[in-house]
Amino acid sequence: MNHGITPNTNVMLHLGLGSFHRAHQAVYVQALIDSGDDSWALAGGNLRADMLDVIEALQQQNGQYTLETVAPNGERFYKTISAIRQIIPFDEQLSGLVDLGSSMQTKIISFTVTEAGYYLTDKDELDLTFADLHADLERVKSGAVGYSIYGALVTILKPRMANNAGPVTLLNCDNLRHNGKRFRKGLLQFIDLLGDTALKSWVEANTTSPNDMVDRITPRPTPAVRESVKAATGIDDPAALMGETFIQWVIEDNFIAGRPAWEKVGVEMVESVTPYEEAKIRILNASHSCIAWAGTLRGYTYIHEGTLDPEIRQLAFDYVTNDVMPCLTPSPLDLAAYRDVVLDRFSNEAIRDTNQRVAMDGFSKIPGYIAPTFRDCIAQGKSFDDVAVLPALFLTYLQRWHRGQIAYEYQDQAMNQAAAHAICESDDVVAAFCADATLWGSLANEPALVDAVRRAYGKVQRFNTAS
């Protein structure tokens, strides 16, 4: 039963009540509560007026919902999650988030806003060419509420500073390499642009931003999940969601105001997250995108269909084996075993994860997931023909999008649509694609990159078979 947040409970306020948070961080807090440790509770809300039906359902259910997990053999398990003790409805002033975020009871502010929501260049500088970010900066300068992660945190942290509410950990839970460090640089740059020296000094002295690595495949909930939950439990839960049984969280132990005893429920608390996040981002995330782009080109709907296609699976296998593993060796992980586990997870038909969900945000995923392997291979004088297949697939996919021939709506927060259409209309699409600074940063126009992508582009056309 949900009892709300009691006065002696420490609060972790989460920004972004999407499926991943509810199937990941909330699960670990729930495990602690189930063990008898109820010293921490979650609260959360969104920075934008989205997911209104889910938020309303969660409010009506006092934050409680059902999580269905599906094993690779198809076996299903059901768990009631009640760790989110306060659902904060959206309002344009973010008043509920500000009130709780500026309370001494809140010790951690965590967030999942997708990797595209950080607007960082490959040099970890804010890219103000993004209209959304520039508009948000101007709003906050004028004294209005911010809705980007940076603007929203400024909106929350200024009254926290004024209230003398004490230090707070800012915990990035997105798939962003060195996510805590990079987010922090972006936040401090945002505050610099505001000219708020007092707030910057307070943030530097009163917050930490641990790096962490998160992993669990969590598809967008469908009506079928709600029906499955009702059939198995008798509960009609409009906020039900589903994920795979695999779950992992590795966190740098750098919390300024205390933290839950996560190590007691399977979280790996470490000094450095780097080898874990590099393996996850380059092996899992990049392969996921590879399969989604290739699978879409072949006319598949789901990730498991592409993974079970021998040719597509081989693309991902070769990319990891021939180009990624040499770059990441030595590693504390068994990289070959990790590769095989990842591909087996992607093959789970019961998850029914869509290509639409995984294919999104290519203009963030190329620089975040894929370009680092190019840089390593170039620096080490190694071949990169297999990693070149991934951007070649995305370029082919982008051309299909340009012609209106993708079977679903493609979402990409970092993409300038006019620039993307211009790439596809170029006389030399490969050269134009490899010249795009958003995608490639300092690698843009690199002759070796252009040559490798051009060779790969010719090879991947055999996957471009969907009508």
C-alpha positions in Angstrom: 0.0 0.0 0.0 1.2 3.5 -0.8 1.6 5.7 2.3 3.0 8.8 0.6 6.3 10.4 1.7 6.7 10.6 5.5 8.7 13.4 7.2 11.7 11.2 8.0 11.9 9.7 4.5 14.8 10.8 2.2 13.5 11.7 -1.3 14.9 10.9 -4.7 13.1 13.3 -7.1 13.1 12.0 -10.6 12.5 14.2 -13.7 11.0 12.2 -16.5 8.5 9.5 -15.5 8.9 7.5 -18.6 8.9 3.7 -18.9 12.6 3.3 -18.4 12.7 5.0 -15.0 9.7 3.0 -13.8 11.2 -0.3 -15.0 14.7 0.5 -13.7 15.5 3.0 -10.9 12.1 2.5 -9.3 12.7 -1.3 -9.3 15.8 -0.9 -7.2 14.2 1.4 -4.7 11.3 -1.0 -4.5 13.7 -3.9 -3.7 15.1 -1.9 -0.8 11.6 -1.2 0.5 10.7 -4.9 0.2 13.8 -5.7 2.2 12.6 -3.6 5.0 14.6 -0.5 4.3 12.0 2.3 3.7 14.4 5.2 4.4 14.2 6.3 0.8 11.2 7.0 -1.5 10.8 8.2 -5.1 8.8 11.2 -6.3 8.6 12.3 -9.9 7.1 14.3 -12.7 7.7 15.5 -16.2 9.3 18.6 -17.6 6.8 18.8 -20.4 3.1 18.2 -20.9 3.5 14.7 -22.3 2.4 11.3 -21.1 -0.7 13.0 -19.5 -2.8 9.8 -19.6 -0.1 7.8 -17.8 0.5 10.5 -15.3 -3.2 10.7 -14.6 -3.4 7.0 -14.1 -0.4 7.0 -11.8 -2.0 9.8 -9.7 -5.3 7.8 -9.4 -3.3 4.8 -8.3 -1.2 6.7 -5.8 1.9 6.1 -7.9 1.4 2.3 -8.0 1.7 0.2 -11.1 2.4 -3.3 -12.4 5.6 -4.3 -14.1 5.6 -7.3 -16.3 9.0 -8.9 -17.0 9.6 -11.4 -19.8 12.4 -14.0 -19.8 14.0 -15.1 -23.1 12.1 -18.4 -22.8 8.8 -16.4 -22.7 8.1 -16.9 -19.0 6.4 -13.8 -17.5 6.6 -12.4 -14.0 4.5 -9.7 -12.4 5.5 -7.2 -9.7 3.6 -4.3 -8.1 5.8 -1.3 -7.8 4.9 1.3 -5.2 8.3 3.0 -4.7 7.1 6.3 -6.4 5.3 7.8 -3.4 4.4 11.1 -5.0 3.3 11.8 -8.6 3.8 15.5 -9.4 1.3 16.7 -12.1 2.7 19.0 -14.8 2.1 22.7 -14.7 3.8 25.4 -16.7 5.5 26.8 -13.6 6.9 23.3 -12.6 5.6 24.4 -9.2 5.4 20.9 -7.7 8.9 20.0 -8.9 10.3 23.3 -7.6 8.6 22.8 -4.2 10.0 19.3 -3.7 13.3 19.9 -5.3 14.0 22.9 -3.0 13.1 20.8 0.1 15.7 19.6 2.5 14.1 16.2 2.4 15.2 15.8 -1.2 18.8 14.4 -1.3 19.0 13.2 -5.0 17.5 14.8 -8.1 17.7 12.2 -11.0 16.6 12.5 -14.6 16.0 10.6 -17.8 15.5 13.1 -20.7 17.1 10.9 -23.6 20.6 11.4 -24.8 19.4 14.1 -27.3 18.2 16.3 -24.4 21.7 17.4 -23.4 22.6 19.4 -26.6 26.3 18.8 -26.3 29.0 18.9 -29.0 31.7 16.3 -29.2 33.8 18.8 -27.2 31.2 18.8 -24.4 30.1 22.4 -25.2 26.5 23.4 -25.4 25.3 23.7 -29.0 23.1 26.8 -29.1 22.3 26.2 -32.7 19.5 24.0 -31.3 16.5 26.3 -31.3 14.9 24.6 -28.3 18.0 25.1 -26.1 18.5 28.7 -27.2 14.8 29.5 -26.5 15.1 27.9 -23.1 18.1 29.9 -22.3 16.3 33.1 -23.2 13.3 32.1 -21.2 15.4 31.6 -18.1 17.3 34.8 -18.6 14.0 36.6 -18.6 13.1 35.1 -15.2 10.7 32.5 -16.7 10.7 28.7 -16.1 13.1 26.5 -18.0 12.0 23.2 -19.6 15.3 21.8 -20.8 17.1 19.7 -18.3 19.5 22.7 -17.6 16.7 25.3 -17.5 14.5 23.1 -15.3 17.4 22.5 -12.8 18.2 26.2 -12.6 14.5 26.7 -11.9 14.6 24.2 -9.1 18.1 24.9 -7.7 17.8 28.7 -7.3 15.0 28.4 -4.7 16.9 25.5 -3.1 19.9 27.7 -2.7 17.6 30.5 -1.3 16.0 28.1 1.1 19.4 26.9 2.4 18.0 23.4 1.7 21.5 21.8 1.7 23.5 19.8 -0.8 21.9 17.5 -3.4 23.2 14.9 -5.9 22.3 15.4 -9.5 22.1 11.9 -11.0 22.0 11.5 -14.8 20.4 8.1 -15.7 20.5 8.5 -19.5 22.6 6.6 -22.1 25.2 9.3 -22.4 28.9 8.5 -22.2 30.4 9.9 -19.0 26.9 11.1 -18.3 27.4 12.8 -15.0 30.6 14.6 -16.0 29.2 15.8 -19.3 25.8 16.8 -18.0 27.6 18.8 -15.3 29.7 20.7 -17.8 26.6 21.5 -19.8 24.8 22.8 -16.6 27.6 25.0 -15.6 27.9 26.4 -19.1 24.2 27.1 -19.1 24.6 29.0 -15.8 27.6 30.9 -17.1 25.5 32.0 -20.1 22.9 33.3 -17.6 25.6 35.3 -15.8 24.5 33.9 -12.4 27.8 33.6 -10.5 26.1 33.0 -7.2 24.2 30.0 -8.5 27.3 28.6 -10.2 29.3 28.8 -7.0 26.5 27.2 -5.0 26.2 24.3 -7.6 30.0 23.7 -7.6 30.0 23.5 -3.8 26.7 21.8 -3.0 26.2 19.2 -5.8 27.9 16.2 -7.2 27.1 14.4 -10.5 28.1 10.8 -10.5 28.6 8.9 -13.7 26.5 5.8 -14.1 25.5 3.1 -16.6 22.0 1.8 -16.9 20.7 -1.1 -18.8 17.3 -2.7 -19.3 15.3 -3.1 -22.5 11.9 -1.4 -21.8 9.6 -1.1 -24.9 6.9 1.5 -25.1 3.8 0.1 -23.3 1.1 -1.2 -25.7 -2.5 -2.1 -25.0 -1.4 -5.7 -25.2 0.7 -5.2 -22.0 -2.3 -3.9 -20.2 -4.3 -6.9 -21.4 -1.6 -9.3 -20.4 -1.4 -7.8 -16.9 -5.1 -7.9 -16.4 -5.3 -11.5 -17.5 -2.5 -12.6 -15.2 -3.3 -10.5 -12.1 -6.9 -9.4 -12.5 -5.8 -5.8 -12.3 -6.7 -3.4 -15.0 -3.7 -1.1 -14.9 -3.5 1.7 -17.5 0.0 2.5 -16.2 1.3 -1.1 -16.6 4.6 -1.6 -18.5 6.9 -4.4 -19.5 10.6 -5.0 -19.6 13.1 -7.8 -20.0 14.3 -9.8 -17.0 17.9 -8.5 -17.4 18.7 -5.4 -15.4 21.9 -3.7 -14.5 23.0 -0.4 -12.9 26.6 0.6 -12.3 27.2 3.9 -10.4 30.2 5.9 -9.4 29.9 6.2 -5.6 30.0 10.0 -5.4 26.9 11.2 -3.6 27.1 14.4 -1.6 24.0 14.1 0.5 23.7 10.3 1.1 22.1 7.6 -1.0 20.1 4.4 -0.7 22.0 1.2 0.1 21.7 0.1 -3.5 24.6 -2.3 -3.2 22.3 -4.5 -1.1 19.9 -5.0 -4.0 22.3 -5.7 -6.9 23.6 -2.2 -7.9 27.3 -2.1 -8.6 28.9 0.8 -6.7 32.3 1.5 -8.3 35.1 4.0 -8.4 35.0 4.3 -12.3 32.1 3.4 -14.6 34.1 3.9 -17.8 34.8 0.3 -18.9 31.2 -0.7 -18.2 29.6 2.3 -20.0 32.0 1.9 -23.0 31.1 -1.7 -23.4 27.4 -1.0 -23.0 27.2 2.0 -25.3 29.4 0.6 -28.1 28.2 -3.0 -27.9 24.6 -2.9 -26.8 23.4 0.6 -27.8 25.2 0.8 -31.1 24.2 -2.8 -32.1 20.6 -2.1 -31.1 20.6 0.9 -33.5 22.3 -1.1 -36.3 19.6 -3.8 -36.0 16.7 -1.2 -35.9 17.9 0.6 -39.0 18.7 -2.6 -41.0 15.4 -4.2 -39.8 13.4 -1.2 -40.9 15.0 -1.3 -44.3 14.0 -4.9 -44.6 10.4 -4.2 -43.6 10.5 -5.6 -40.1 8.6 -4.1 -37.3 10.3 -5.5 -34.3 13.9 -5.8 -33.0 13.8 -9.6 -32.6 12.9 -10.0 -36.3 16.0 -8.2 -37.4 18.2 -10.0 -34.8 16.9 -13.4 -36.0 17.7 -12.4 -39.6 21.1 -14.1 -40.1 22.5 -11.3 -42.3 21.5 -8.5 -39.9 22.7 -10.4 -36.9 26.1 -11.0 -38.7 26.4 -7.2 -39.3 26.1 -6.5 -35.5 28.4 -9.5 -34.6 31.1 -8.4 -37.0 30.9 -4.8 -35.9 31.5 -5.7 -32.3 34.0 -8.5 -32.9 36.2 -6.9 -35.5 36.2 -3.2 -34.5 34.8 -2.6 -31.0 36.4 -5.4 -29.0 40.0 -4.5 -30.1 39.4 -0.9 -29.0 38.0 -1.9 -25.6 40.7 -4.5 -24.7 41.8 -4.9 -22.0 38.5 -4.8 -20.1 37.2 -6.1 -16.8 34.3 -7.6 -18.8 34.4 -10.7 -20.9 33.5 -8.7 -24.1 32.8 -11.8 -26.3 30.4 -13.2 -23.7 28.8 -9.7 -23.3 28.3 -9.5 -27.1 26.5 -12.9 -27.1 24.3 -12.0 -24.2 23.3 -8.8 -25.9 22.3 -10.5 -29.1 20.4 -13.1 -27.2 18.5 -10.4 -25.4 17.7 -8.7 -28.7 16.3 -12.0 -30.0 13.6 -12.2 -27.3 10.4 -12.3 -29.3 8.2 -11.8 -26.2 9.7 -8.3 -25.6 8.4 -7.1 -29.0 10.6 -4.0 -28.9 9.9 -1.9 -32.0 12.4 -0.6 -34.6 10.6 2.7 -34.2 11.7 3.1 -30.6 15.2 2.0 -31.1 15.9 3.8 -34.4 15.0 7.2 -33.1 17.6 10.0 -32.4 20.2 8.9 -35.0 21.7 12.4 -35.0 22.6 11.8 -31.3 23.5 8.1 -31.6 26.0 8.4 -34.4 28.2 10.9 -32.4 27.5 9.2 -29.0 27.6 5.5 -29.8 29.5 5.1 -33.1 31.9 7.9 -33.8 34.2 7.1 -30.8 35.1 3.7 -32.4 36.1 5.5 -35.6 38.3 7.8 -33.6 39.9 4.9 -31.7 40.5 2.9 -34.9 42.0 5.8 -36.7 44.3 6.6 -33.8 45.4 3.0 -33.5 45.8 2.5 -37.3 43.2 -0.2 -37.3 40.6 -1.1 -39.9 37.1 0.2 -39.4 35.1 -1.3 -42.3 32.7 -3.0 -40.0 31.8 0.0 -37.9 31.4 2.0 -41.1 28.4 -0.2 -41.9 26.3 1.4 -39.1 26.4 5.0 -40.4 25.9 3.6 -43.9 22.7 1.9 -42.7 21.6 5.1 -41.1 22.2 7.2 -44.2 20.2 4.7 -46.2 17.5 4.8 -43.6 17.6 8.6 -43.7 17.1 8.6 -47.5 14.0 6.5 -47.0 12.7 9.0 -44.4 13.5 11.8 -46.8 11.2 10.1 -49.4 8.5 9.5 -46.9 8.9 5.8 -47.1 9.5 4.9 -43.4 6.5 3.0 -42.1 6.4 4.9 -38.9 7.1 8.4 -37.6 10.8 9.0 -37.1 11.7 11.1 -34.1 15.0 12.8 -33.7 15.5 15.7 -31.3 19.0 16.5 -32.5 18.2 16.5 -36.2 17.8 19.7 -38.2 15.2 18.5 -40.7 16.2 21.0 -43.4 19.8 19.9 -43.1 18.9 16.3 -43.2 16.8 16.7 -46.4 19.7 18.7 -47.9 22.0 15.7 -47.3 19.6 13.4 -49.0 19.2 15.8 -52.0 23.0 16.2 -52.5 24.7 14.9 -55.6 27.1 13.0 -53.4 25.0 11.9 -50.4 27.9 10.1 -48.7 30.2 13.1 -48.8 27.4 15.4 -47.6 26.5 13.0 -44.8 30.1 12.7 -43.6 30.5 16.5 -43.7 27.7 17.0 -41.2 29.2 18.5 -38.0 26.2 17.4 -35.8 26.9 13.8 -36.7 30.7 13.8 -36.8 32.1 16.8 -34.9 35.9 16.9 -35.5 35.7 13.8 -37.8 33.5 15.7 -40.4 35.1 15.5 -43.9 37.8 13.1 -42.6 38.9 11.4 -45.9 39.3 7.9 -44.3 35.7 8.2 -42.8 34.3 9.2 -46.2 36.0 6.3 -48.0 34.9 3.7 -45.4 31.3 4.9 -45.3 31.2 5.0 -49.1 32.4 1.4 -49.3 29.9 0.3 -46.7 27.1 2.3 -48.3 27.4 0.2 -51.4 27.3 -3.0 -49.4 24.2 -2.2 -47.3 22.0 -1.5 -50.2 21.1 -5.2 -50.2 19.2 -4.5 -47.0 17.1 -1.8 -48.6 14.3 -4.2 -49.7 11.1 -3.0 -47.9 8.5 -1.7 -50.3 
